[in-house]
Amino acid sequence: MTNKPPVFPFDRANYFIMIVGLVLIVLGFVIMAMDKEPYGFGFLGITLGPIILLLGFLTQFVAIFYKSKK
């Protein structure tokens, strides 16, 4: 038997992009929670927070499919 190093599905860059996406998702939820309008119908809760969340989920999508050039 040969001792081959394990092959991981993701690279270091993938994990970095995933962490950035996770931070964006948490930031989006925090921004939505900061809205002071009733039922969250202010700018933060209905516009800015969801946009940041969408960017976070899109970043996660990119992190999964990103292939580094080796």
N, C-alpha and C positions, 0 to 999 in steps of 0.2 A: 504494500500500500504506500502511496505517496502522500505526503503531508502537504496538501494544497491549502493556501489561505482561504478563509471563507469568502464567498462572493455575496456582497450586500446589495440589495436592490437600489439603495439610494446612496448618493455621494455626500460629501461634506456640504457642498453648495445646496443640495436639496434640503438638508436639515436647517440650514441657515434661512432659506426662503420660507420654510414651514414655520420657523420661530417668528419671522416677521409677520406672516399671515396670522398667526395666533395672537400676536400683540395687537394687530389691527382689529381682529374680532373682539377682543376684550375691550379695546378702546371704544369701539362702536357701541357696545352695550353700556359702558360707563357714560358715554355722551348721551345716550337715550335716557339713562337714569337721572341725569343732571337736569333734565327739562322740568321747569317749574309750572308749566301750564297744566290745567286739569286734564287728566287722562293722557298726558304726553302729546298733546296736539300742537305744541310749539315747534319752532324751527329745528331745535335740537332733536326732539323726539320723532319728528315725522319726516325730516329731510336729511340733516347732516348725519345722524346716527346710522340710519339704514344705508346711506351711501358708503360710509366707512366700513360697515359690515359686509356689503357687497364686494368692496375692494379686498377685504380680508379673505373672503371665500374664494374669490378669483385668484388671489395670491396662493392659496392652498392648492388650487387646481394646477396652477403653473408649477408649483413645487413638485407635485406628483409626476408631471409629464416632462419636467426639465431633464435634459440629457447633456451632461458635460462632455466636452471634447477632450479625449485623452489620446 
